[in-house]
Structure formats: structure tokens, C-alpha cells
Amino acid sequence: MQAEETPGVLTNVSENVRRFRTAAGLSQVALADRAGVSRRTVVKLEAGEANISLTGLDHLADALGVTFVDLVAAPAAPRADIREVAWRGERKGSLAVLLASVPASREAQLWAWTLEPGERYDAEPDPVGWSEMLLVSEGALRVELESGATELRPGEHLAFPSSQIYAYANTGHTRARFVRVVVS
């Protein structure tokens, strides 16, 4: 992460590390020791001034008994729509955006889907605890859930529990392509 380019995520990390460390009853030194980082790194993180790798954040999350997402997302952010830039590269345009997160206990499946115009997929409900995350790369995708329908365009995503009747539909005139992640 580069501090000058990711102020939102640095603020989140700062607040979350301090909050989780305090709740765990750990000093900054104790957290640093558990995570294998320097005390200075923890101090700077809590001050919102640190530049830490994604791996470093993983180690801090493990040491605090929380997830990576718990550290980088705004505390009140819905996990289905996070949208935090968590990494920026050296070249303009190189970045990693955490879009969404869902709980997992058994497995995650990554699927590449293509629906031609007029095509539809009607799904049966999965067991409780299963979720899906979709990211559209081409065309438009209509996702029909029990709570209503959503139209997704390229670059848009949706995360939802799949323990309900749902469907994917291409109601447009061009091919729709999307990535589907199934998590149980």
C-alpha cells in the first residue's frame, strides 16, 4: 500500500488494528511480536502513517485472530460491497481493489461464465452458508434474487447468499461474460 494513494484503507487499517489490539488486551509490543513485525510498524499503522505489505497485513490479522478483510474494510462496510483499494503498483493503473468478501468454511470455486443473448440459468438454492460473488466483464447480466433483480454491467459486482432461488439472465443483444465465485 502506498500511503499517499490509499488514504481510505490506511484510515481503516489504523482504526481496526488499534480496536482489535485493544479488544485482545495486547500491547503494541505484544502484537508486533505475535505478528513478526516491528513495534515501529504497529505504532505507525495505528497512526495511519505506515506502508505495509499485504502479507504483513495477513500476519497482523492472524495475530489478532481476525481476517484480512476485518483489517482493511471500514468497520460498518457491508462485506458484499467493500470497494477498498488495498494495493497500488509503481505504474499508474496497477491496483488491487477488494470488492467483496463472504464467509467460507469448506471450499471456494472459481467459474468463468458466458451467456449468449436470451440465455438464462435458473438455480436451485444451495445449503445455508453458501454464497456467490459475481463480476461482469462483458455485456450485461440480470441477476434475479428473492429480494429482487439487479442489472450488472462490466466492472460491476454482486455478492449474495445462494441459499435462495436465483437466476442469471442475459436480456441484452450481446454476449455476457462474468466470473462467478461460489463459497461454502
N, C-alpha and C positions, 0 to 999 in steps of 0.2 A: 504494500500500500504506500502511496506517496501522500504525505500529509496535506500538501497544498492542493491536491486534486480530489481528495475524498473526505471533505470535512464532515459529511453526514455520518459515514461509517466510523470515523475516528471518534466522534462525539458518542456514538452508540457504544463502541468498544470501551471508551473511557468510563462511561456511566455503568455499563454492565460488569466490567471487571471489578470495579470498586464495590458494586452492590453484591455480587456473588461472593467476593472475597470476604466482605464484612459478614454476610449471612453464614458463611462457612467458619467464621471465627478465626480466620487466618491473618497473620501479619503479612506485609508486603514481602518480607524476607522468606517467610514460610512458603508463600505462593511461588516465589521465584525458585526456591529450592525444589519444590514438587514438580514445577513445570520445566526445570532445566534451563531457565533464562536468568539473566542478571536482575538483581534488585533494581538497578537503574532503569531497566526496561519496564518493569512493573510500575515504578514511580512515574516514568514518562508516559506510559499508556494511560494511567489514571489521570494524568494532567492533560491528556489529549494531544501530546506532542511527539509520540513515538512513531517510528517507522518499523513495523514488524512484518515478517513473512506470514503467509497463510499457514505454513507449517507451525510457526511459532504460536499462532492463534489456536491451532489444533491442540498443541501441548498445553496451553493455558486452559482451554476448555476441559481437557481430560483432567487436569489437576484440580479444577473446580467442580468436576462432576456434572458438567453441563455440555451442551452441544456447541459446535462451531456457530450455528445459526443463533443460538442464545446470546453469543458474544457480539455478533455483527449487526443484528437486526434491532430496530427501535423496539423498546420493551412492549409497546402497545400495538406494534405492527402485526396485522394478520399474517400468519405463516403462508397462506395461499397467495399473497401478493406483497412480497418484501421489497423488491426492486432497489437493492443497495449495490453500488459499485464497490467491490471488495478488492479489486486489483487493477492497476494501470501499468502498462508496459512503458518502455522507453519511447516507442514510436506512437505518434498521435493515432488514435483509433483502436489501439490494442487495449482491451479491457475485459474484465470478467464481472458480470452482473449476476448477483444471486437473485433469482426471480421468485422462487417459492420453495417451500420445504413441507414435507409431510412426515409423520412418524412412520418408522419401519421396524419390524421385528424379525421378519423371515427372509425376504428377498426383494430385489428390485429388478424390473425387466425394462429394457430399452427397445422401443419399436419404431420403425420408420413406416409411416402410412401414406398411401396415395388413394384419393377418392376422385374418380372422374365425375364430370357434371351429371347430376341426377342420382348419383350413388348414395346409399345410406347403409349404416351399420347400426342395428338395434342390439343393445347389450342387455344381458340378464344381470341382476345385482350380484356383486361379489360378496364374500363374507364381511361382516362388520370388522373394521380395522384396516381394510384395503383402501387405497387411494390411487388417483391418477393425476398426472401432470401432463399437459399438452402444450406444445409450442408450434405455432403455424409458421411455415417457411415460404409457402406459395399459395396463391388463391385465397379463398375464404372458406371457413369451416363453421357450420352451425352446430353447437353442442346443446342438446336438449336434456335438461335435468328435471327432476321432480319439482324443483323450485322455479323453473322457467328456462327459457332458451337464451343463449348468448352467441353472438356472431363474432368470430375471431378473424383478424386479418394478419398478414405477415408481420412477424415480430411480436405478436400478442400471445399471451399465455393464459392458462386457466388451471387451477388445482382444485380437486374436489374429492369427497369420499365416494367411492364407487360401489358402496353398499346400497345402491338405489337403481331403479330402472333409468337408463340413459341411452342416448343415441348420438351418433355423428352423422351429419348430412352435408352434402355438397349441393347447395341450391343455386349455385352460380353457373356460369357458362365456361369456366376454365377449370383445369385440374387443381385440386387442393392437395398439398403435401404438408404433413405435420409429424412431429416427434411425439411419441406417447411413452411416458414412463409409468409403469404400474408398480406400486409399492405395497408390500404386505408385511 
